[in-house]
Amino acid sequence: MEGKAALKLLRYILVFWRYYTMAKQAMNVAKGIGMGVLAGVTVAAIGTRAMSGNRKKARVMKRNAGKAIHTVGNLIGDVEKMLK
């Protein structure tokens, strides 16, 4: 009887471990996609401003984009912590 209970417990542990591993991998994929989209939007915004000719606006835009990237990175990290 004790052997069956131990095997059942081991089975539950393995199933839990599989789900935990899959959730971790999915979170890494989601973070990568989010950062890629954010980087693309940032490059497009900076490129558009730089092509307009006003250098001061381009510098301000770069600074604001850097702050936005930092904020989104913190947000994604916080969401990851909540999912753990």
C-alpha positions, 0 to 999 in steps of 0.5 A: 500500500505504501509503495502505491502511495509513493508512486502516486506522489512521484507521479504528481510531482513529475506532472507538476514539474512538467507544467512548471517547466512549460509555464517558464518557457512560455513566459520567456517567449512572451517576454521576448516577443514583447521586447521585440515589438517594443524595440521595433516601435521605438526604432520606427518612432526615432527614425520618423522623428530623425527624418523630419530634420529637427535634431533636438526633437530626435534627441528628446525622442531617443531619451523618452524612448529609453525611459519607455523601454526601461519602464516596460522592462520593469513591467514585464519583470513584475508580471513575471513575478506575479505569475510565479 
